[in-house]
Amino acid sequence: MRGRNRATIRINRVVHNDNRLPSLACLSHNDMDAWPQHRCQGAERNDCISRIWKGVQVPQFTDAYARSFYYLRLSVTDVCNFRCTYCLPDGYKPNGNHNKSFLSLDEIRRVTRAFAAAGTEKVRLTGGEPSMRRDFTDIIAAVRENDAIRQIAVTTNGYRLARDVRAWRDAGLTNINVSVDSLDARQFHAITGQDKFAEVMAGIDAAFDAGFEKVKVNSVLMRDLNSHSLATFLDWIRIRPIQLRFIELMETGEGGDLFRRHHISGEVIRDQLIMQGWQLQPRGRSDGPAQVFRHPDYQGEVGLIMPYEKDFCASCNRLRVSAMGNLHLCLFGDGGVSLRDLLASDDQQGELQARIAHSLGQKKQTHFLHQGNTGMTHKTSLSLAAKHRSYSHG
């Protein structure tokens, strides 16, 4: 399939009247109408498990490079109350959008249902700061309605975590990522624009008290700000089941000066970890892009997200939908594919899935960061480090 300039979708072997469809058969978007509408009497589970919608086996979302997509990163708002230096140094600017412009609860329910029916196993709710939505707990519950979704995660700045985390867990949340760029309260304030370090730390403790067995903590790796703090971070996770994730700063159109001042390769951290006996762990099919390391003397783990590393995109398994309802095939791609017109009714699910499948034919094999092309981030202050907002974490 490599090199095809059209969307392909993979379907499982489906048994019907003793006839079998090939387990790795590929169909183009134009062939969708001809796809046999067999009702599933049995399905063979393989590496490309699809779900059943209205009794029909729904194809797995797969692109032209044979990458299957098990992971949806869904932004529910663009609003954020922090002013991180690498992301929104001047604070959130509405740019004509308001709360009612963002996906409604019913639209969120429909888009996640469509992805779940096509094999998505994990949904991460991002922003902005997702907890700025008053109906955020209801959003979690809406995603939880899909039995096929095994993991529901959130990436948050943590400022409402202590208050709400138990309700989020009761609604169905399974995973939490909290953004903590420094363990020094003064530096945390300088980076985020908010004097909320104590509240965020209390929120992490509250997550454990609520029953979460592990919390992921995201830290944007920045020279002269926190790159020298590895020992402090490691001491923190020695007796805590926290996966500490260092994310390389990425150059954007508006962030060139910041990048040149503060970028440092994750290889620096990786080399130190390996020298200290940390071991790289295998990666699951619905995991994010982090390289995860473990050490027998630590309860916690360390993850590295390194977008400039060779073959970073080879294992891509994730798609993004913005708070405005646009499908983004890559954070670093240009533009997006509008899905909003197909989120008005439950009856549009088949059309919605067909549009997504067809759009995958346009997904590139890799990003072009090394050539200075940052795609849709060139007009914003977004960076890969700002997964706190849009790219988010595994």
C-alpha positions as CSV (number, residue, x, y, z in Angstrom):
1,M,0.0,0.0,0.0
2,R,3.0,2.3,0.4
3,G,2.9,5.3,-1.9
4,R,-0.8,5.1,-2.7
5,N,-2.2,8.6,-3.1
6,R,-5.6,7.7,-1.8
7,A,-7.2,6.8,1.5
8,T,-7.2,3.1,2.4
9,I,-9.1,1.5,5.2
10,R,-8.5,-1.9,6.7
11,I,-11.3,-4.3,7.5
12,N,-11.4,-7.4,9.6
13,R,-12.3,-10.8,8.5
14,V,-16.1,-11.0,8.7
15,V,-18.0,-14.3,8.6
16,H,-21.3,-14.4,6.8
17,N,-22.9,-17.4,5.2
18,D,-19.5,-19.1,5.2
19,N,-18.1,-16.3,3.0
20,R,-15.0,-14.5,4.2
21,L,-13.6,-11.1,3.4
22,P,-9.8,-10.9,3.5
23,S,-8.6,-9.6,6.9
24,L,-6.4,-6.9,5.4
25,A,-8.6,-5.9,2.4
26,C,-8.2,-2.3,1.4
27,L,-10.9,-0.1,0.0
28,S,-10.7,3.5,-1.3
29,H,-13.3,6.1,-0.2
30,N,-14.9,5.7,-3.7
31,D,-15.3,1.9,-3.0
32,M,-17.2,2.5,0.2
33,D,-20.6,2.1,-1.5
34,A,-19.5,-1.3,-2.8
35,W,-18.3,-2.5,0.6
36,P,-20.4,-5.6,1.6
37,Q,-23.0,-4.7,4.2
38,H,-22.6,-8.1,5.9
39,R,-24.0,-8.3,9.4
40,C,-21.4,-9.7,11.6
41,Q,-22.0,-13.2,12.9
42,G,-18.5,-13.4,14.1
43,A,-15.3,-11.4,13.8
44,E,-11.7,-12.5,14.0
45,R,-9.8,-10.2,16.4
46,N,-6.4,-9.2,15.0
47,D,-4.2,-6.2,15.1
48,C,-6.8,-4.1,13.3
49,I,-9.9,-4.6,15.4
50,S,-12.9,-2.7,14.2
51,R,-16.1,-2.0,15.9
52,I,-19.7,-2.8,15.0
53,W,-22.2,0.0,14.2
54,K,-25.8,-0.9,13.6
55,G,-24.8,-4.5,13.1
56,V,-22.2,-3.7,10.4
57,Q,-18.5,-4.2,10.7
58,V,-16.9,-0.7,10.4
59,P,-13.4,-0.4,8.8
60,Q,-10.4,0.6,10.8
61,F,-9.1,4.1,10.0
62,T,-5.8,3.5,8.1
63,D,-3.7,5.8,5.9
64,A,-1.8,5.2,2.7
65,Y,1.3,4.2,4.7
66,A,-0.4,1.4,6.5
67,R,-0.6,3.3,9.8
68,S,-3.7,2.5,11.8
69,F,-5.3,5.1,14.1
70,Y,-6.3,4.0,17.6
71,Y,-6.0,7.4,19.3
72,L,-8.1,10.6,19.0
73,R,-7.0,13.8,20.6
74,L,-10.1,15.9,20.9
75,S,-9.9,19.6,21.9
76,V,-13.0,20.8,23.7
77,T,-12.0,24.5,24.0
78,D,-9.4,27.0,23.0
79,V,-9.7,28.9,26.2
80,C,-6.8,28.7,28.8
81,N,-6.3,30.7,32.0
82,F,-2.5,30.2,32.0
83,R,0.0,32.3,30.1
84,C,2.9,29.9,29.5
85,T,5.9,31.6,27.9
86,Y,6.1,28.9,25.1
87,C,2.4,28.8,24.3
88,L,0.3,31.8,25.2
89,P,2.6,34.4,26.6
90,D,0.1,37.2,26.1
91,G,-2.9,35.1,27.4
92,Y,-5.8,33.6,25.5
93,K,-7.2,35.8,22.7
94,P,-10.7,34.8,21.5
95,N,-10.1,36.0,17.9
96,G,-13.9,36.1,17.3
97,N,-14.6,32.7,18.9
98,H,-16.7,32.4,22.0
99,N,-17.8,29.4,24.2
100,K,-20.8,28.7,22.0
101,S,-18.5,28.3,19.0
102,F,-16.9,25.2,20.4
103,L,-18.2,21.7,19.9
104,S,-21.4,21.0,21.8
105,L,-21.9,18.0,24.1
106,D,-24.0,16.3,21.4
107,E,-21.4,17.0,18.7
108,I,-18.7,15.6,21.0
109,R,-20.8,12.5,21.5
110,R,-21.2,12.0,17.8
111,V,-17.6,12.5,16.8
112,T,-16.3,10.1,19.5
113,R,-18.9,7.6,18.6
114,A,-17.8,7.7,14.9
115,F,-14.1,7.2,15.9
116,A,-14.9,4.4,18.4
117,A,-16.9,2.5,15.7
118,A,-13.8,2.7,13.5
119,G,-11.4,1.2,16.0
120,T,-10.3,4.1,18.2
121,E,-9.4,2.8,21.6
122,K,-8.2,6.0,23.4
123,V,-9.6,9.5,23.5
124,R,-7.6,12.4,25.1
125,L,-9.5,15.5,25.9
126,T,-7.4,18.7,25.5
127,G,-7.7,22.4,25.1
128,G,-6.9,25.1,25.8
129,E,-7.6,24.1,29.3
130,P,-10.4,21.5,29.0
131,S,-11.6,22.1,32.6
132,M,-12.6,25.6,31.6
133,R,-15.7,24.0,30.2
134,R,-18.5,24.0,32.8
135,D,-19.8,20.8,31.3
136,F,-16.5,19.0,31.3
137,T,-17.6,16.2,33.6
138,D,-20.6,15.6,31.2
139,I,-18.1,15.5,28.3
140,I,-16.2,12.7,30.0
141,A,-19.4,10.8,30.6
142,A,-20.4,11.2,27.0
143,V,-17.2,9.7,25.7
144,R,-17.5,6.9,28.3
145,E,-20.8,5.8,26.6
146,N,-18.6,4.1,23.9
147,D,-17.7,0.7,25.2
148,A,-14.9,0.5,22.5
149,I,-13.0,3.4,24.2
150,R,-10.7,1.8,26.7
151,Q,-8.9,4.9,27.8
152,I,-10.3,8.4,28.4
153,A,-7.5,10.8,29.3
154,V,-7.2,14.6,30.0
155,T,-4.3,17.0,29.7
156,T,-4.8,19.8,32.2
157,N,-2.9,22.6,33.8
158,G,-4.2,21.2,37.1
159,Y,-5.7,24.3,38.6
160,R,-9.1,22.6,39.1
161,L,-7.8,19.2,39.7
162,A,-8.1,19.1,43.5
163,R,-11.7,20.3,43.3
164,D,-13.0,18.1,40.4
165,V,-10.8,15.0,39.9
166,R,-13.0,12.7,41.9
167,A,-16.1,13.7,39.8
168,W,-14.0,13.2,36.7
169,R,-13.0,9.7,37.7
170,D,-16.6,8.8,38.6
171,A,-17.7,10.0,35.1
172,G,-15.2,7.6,33.5
173,L,-11.8,9.3,33.3
174,T,-9.0,6.8,33.3
175,N,-5.8,8.8,32.7
176,I,-4.5,12.2,33.7
177,N,-1.6,14.4,32.4
178,V,-0.8,17.5,34.4
179,S,1.5,20.2,33.1
180,V,4.3,21.0,35.6
181,D,7.3,22.7,34.0
182,S,9.2,23.3,37.2
183,L,9.2,22.0,40.8
184,D,10.3,25.5,42.0
185,A,7.3,27.6,42.8
186,R,8.8,30.8,41.7
187,Q,10.0,29.5,38.4
188,F,6.6,27.8,37.9
189,H,5.0,31.2,38.3
190,A,7.5,32.8,35.9
191,I,6.8,30.1,33.2
192,T,3.0,29.9,33.5
193,G,2.1,33.4,34.6
194,Q,0.1,32.0,37.5
195,D,1.1,31.6,41.1
196,K,-0.7,28.2,41.3
197,F,2.1,25.7,42.1
198,A,0.7,24.7,45.5
199,E,-2.7,24.2,44.0
200,V,-1.4,22.0,41.2
201,M,0.6,19.9,43.6
202,A,-2.4,19.4,45.7
203,G,-4.4,18.4,42.6
204,I,-1.9,15.6,41.8
205,D,-2.2,14.3,45.4
206,A,-6.0,14.5,45.0
207,A,-5.8,12.4,41.9
208,F,-4.0,9.6,43.8
209,D,-6.6,10.0,46.6
210,A,-9.4,9.6,44.1
211,G,-8.0,6.2,42.9
212,F,-5.7,7.0,40.0
213,E,-2.8,4.6,40.2
214,K,-0.5,6.7,38.0
215,V,-0.4,10.4,37.0
216,K,1.6,11.7,34.0
217,V,3.4,15.0,34.4
218,N,4.4,17.0,31.4
219,S,7.4,19.3,31.5
220,V,8.5,21.3,28.5
221,L,12.3,20.9,28.3
222,M,13.9,24.3,28.2
223,R,17.6,25.3,28.4
224,D,18.5,27.4,31.4
225,L,15.0,27.0,32.9
226,N,14.6,23.3,33.8
227,S,17.1,21.3,31.7
228,H,19.4,21.2,34.7
229,S,16.7,20.0,37.1
230,L,16.7,16.3,36.1
231,A,18.0,15.2,39.5
232,T,15.3,17.2,41.3
233,F,12.6,15.6,39.1
234,L,14.0,12.1,39.6
235,D,14.0,12.5,43.4
236,W,10.4,13.6,43.2
237,I,9.3,10.4,41.3
238,R,11.5,8.0,43.3
239,I,8.6,7.1,45.6
240,R,5.7,8.4,43.5
241,P,4.0,6.5,40.6
242,I,4.4,9.5,38.3
243,Q,5.4,9.3,34.7
244,L,7.5,12.4,34.1
245,R,7.5,13.4,30.5
246,F,10.0,15.8,29.0
247,I,8.8,17.4,25.8
248,E,11.2,19.1,23.4
249,L,10.5,22.7,22.6
250,M,9.6,23.1,18.9
251,E,10.2,26.1,16.7
252,T,7.2,27.9,15.4
253,G,6.8,30.9,13.1
254,E,6.3,33.2,16.0
255,G,8.6,31.5,18.4
256,G,11.9,31.4,16.6
257,D,13.7,33.6,19.2
258,L,12.4,31.5,22.1
259,F,13.4,28.3,20.3
260,R,16.9,29.5,19.7
261,R,17.3,30.6,23.4
262,H,15.8,27.6,25.1
263,H,15.7,24.5,22.8
264,I,17.7,21.5,24.0
265,S,17.5,18.0,22.6
266,G,15.9,15.3,24.6
267,E,19.0,13.2,23.8
268,V,20.8,15.1,26.6
269,I,18.2,13.7,29.1
270,R,18.2,10.3,27.4
271,D,21.9,9.9,27.6
272,Q,21.9,10.7,31.4
273,L,19.1,8.2,32.0
274,I,20.8,5.4,30.2
275,M,24.1,6.1,32.1
276,Q,22.1,5.8,35.3
277,G,20.6,2.4,34.4
278,W,17.1,3.4,33.1
279,Q,15.7,1.0,30.5
280,L,13.6,1.8,27.4
281,Q,10.2,0.1,27.5
282,P,8.1,-1.3,24.6
283,R,5.4,0.9,23.2
284,G,1.7,-0.1,23.0
285,R,-0.4,0.5,19.9
286,S,-2.5,3.2,21.5
287,D,0.3,4.9,23.3
288,G,1.5,8.4,22.5
289,P,4.9,9.2,21.0
290,A,6.9,9.1,24.2
291,Q,9.9,7.0,24.7
292,V,9.4,5.6,28.2
293,F,12.1,4.5,30.6
294,R,12.0,2.6,33.9
295,H,14.4,2.0,36.7
296,P,14.0,-0.7,39.4
297,D,14.8,1.8,42.1
298,Y,12.0,4.2,41.1
299,Q,8.2,3.9,41.4
300,G,8.0,6.6,38.7
301,E,8.9,6.6,35.0
302,V,10.5,9.0,32.6
303,G,9.1,9.7,29.1
304,L,10.8,11.7,26.3
305,I,8.9,13.3,23.4
306,M,11.4,14.2,20.7
307,P,9.8,15.5,17.5
308,Y,13.2,16.1,15.8
309,E,14.3,12.5,16.2
310,K,14.5,10.4,13.0
311,D,11.4,8.4,12.2
312,F,9.3,10.2,14.9
313,C,6.3,9.9,12.6
314,A,6.7,6.3,11.6
315,S,4.6,5.0,14.5
316,C,1.9,7.8,14.3
317,N,-1.4,6.4,15.5
318,R,-3.3,9.5,16.4
319,L,-5.6,12.0,14.8
320,R,-6.9,15.3,16.1
321,V,-10.2,17.1,16.1
322,S,-10.2,20.8,17.1
323,A,-12.7,22.5,19.3
324,M,-14.2,24.0,16.2
325,G,-14.8,20.6,14.7
326,N,-11.9,20.4,12.2
327,L,-10.0,17.2,11.6
328,H,-6.2,17.7,11.7
329,L,-4.2,14.9,10.2
330,C,-1.0,16.3,11.8
331,L,-0.3,19.1,14.3
332,F,2.2,20.3,11.8
333,G,0.0,20.0,8.7
334,D,-1.6,23.0,7.0
335,G,-5.3,23.6,7.5
336,G,-7.9,21.0,8.5
337,V,-10.9,19.1,7.2
338,S,-14.2,20.4,8.5
339,L,-16.5,17.8,10.1
340,R,-18.9,20.2,11.7
341,D,-21.6,19.8,9.0
342,L,-21.7,16.0,9.7
343,L,-22.1,16.4,13.4
344,A,-25.7,17.7,13.4
345,S,-27.5,14.3,13.5
346,D,-26.9,10.8,14.6
347,D,-27.9,9.6,11.1
348,Q,-24.8,11.2,9.6
349,Q,-22.3,8.8,11.2
350,G,-21.7,6.8,8.0
351,E,-20.9,10.0,6.0
352,L,-18.7,11.3,8.8
353,Q,-16.6,8.1,8.9
354,A,-16.3,8.2,5.1
355,R,-15.1,11.8,5.1
356,I,-12.5,10.9,7.7
357,A,-11.3,7.8,5.9
358,H,-11.1,9.7,2.6
359,S,-9.1,12.5,4.3
360,L,-6.5,10.1,5.5
361,G,-5.3,9.8,1.9
362,Q,-3.9,13.3,2.3
363,K,-1.9,12.5,5.5
364,K,1.8,12.9,4.8
365,Q,4.4,10.3,5.7
366,T,6.2,12.7,8.0
367,H,6.3,16.3,9.2
368,F,8.8,18.8,7.8
369,L,10.1,20.4,10.9
370,H,13.7,19.9,9.8
371,Q,13.0,22.1,6.8
372,G,11.4,24.8,9.0
373,N,7.9,24.0,8.0
374,T,5.7,24.0,11.1
375,G,2.4,23.7,9.3
376,M,-0.6,25.1,11.1
377,T,1.5,26.3,14.0
378,H,3.2,29.0,11.9
379,K,0.5,31.5,12.5
380,T,0.2,30.8,16.2
381,S,2.3,30.4,19.3
382,L,1.6,26.7,19.4
383,S,4.6,24.3,19.7
384,L,5.0,20.6,20.2
385,A,5.8,21.6,23.7
386,A,2.4,23.1,23.8
387,K,0.8,19.7,23.8
388,H,-0.6,21.2,27.0
389,R,-3.1,22.7,24.6
390,S,-3.5,20.8,21.3
391,Y,-1.1,18.0,20.5
392,S,-1.4,16.6,24.0
393,H,0.2,13.4,25.4
394,G,0.0,9.7,25.3
